[in-house]
């Protein structure tokens, strides 16, 4: 029986690509560096703020990394940037899952400080059991510690939990933690990547998760 869902955040619940690209490009321009098209950020994001900064700076500008990261984190935790649009159907899905008694959880590679702001500003309508980002306690995915901590906090086993995300990394952490991996096709990465890293089901619209839960239960 499925008792909990763990969601990735960016590209799964929130359509944050334009915001992330705008914030990052603004900093690049302030340094006199070239900005990138929004589409490029589909490959830049997903592995944490450090990797994002490394990818946009390239090797010759890595000396700016720490200062760039501090500036970007300040922008990401600004309350005005914490209200992020949800993908179509996510609001209805979260409400349906709540009505079904399914525990809602998030595990993101975004810094915990930013995740906390986003939880308050964007997801205040719903109760999440756990809303985790990267921190000194929780390593970046695909490390499984964050999933294991969520399962421990909920008091459930891995076969009672679905992990849904939009990247191969999300599928990999699901496979490694023995939760059920579901690929979200509306996100930043494509079907081939999701399947390559172990997706057992692919869904094109959030509400398609509901019949899958019933099937697995």
ABEGO torsion letter per residue (X at the ends): XBABBBBBBBGAABBAAAAAAAAAAAAAAAAGBBBBBAAAAAAABGAEAAAAAAAAAEAAAAAAAAAAAAAAAAAAABAAAABBBBBBGAAAAAAAAAAAGBBBBBBBABBAAAAAAAAAAAAAABBBABBBBBBAABBBOABAAAAAAAAAAAGBBAAABBBBBABAAAAAAAAAAGBBBBBBAABABBAAAAAAAGBABBBABAAAAAAAAAAAX
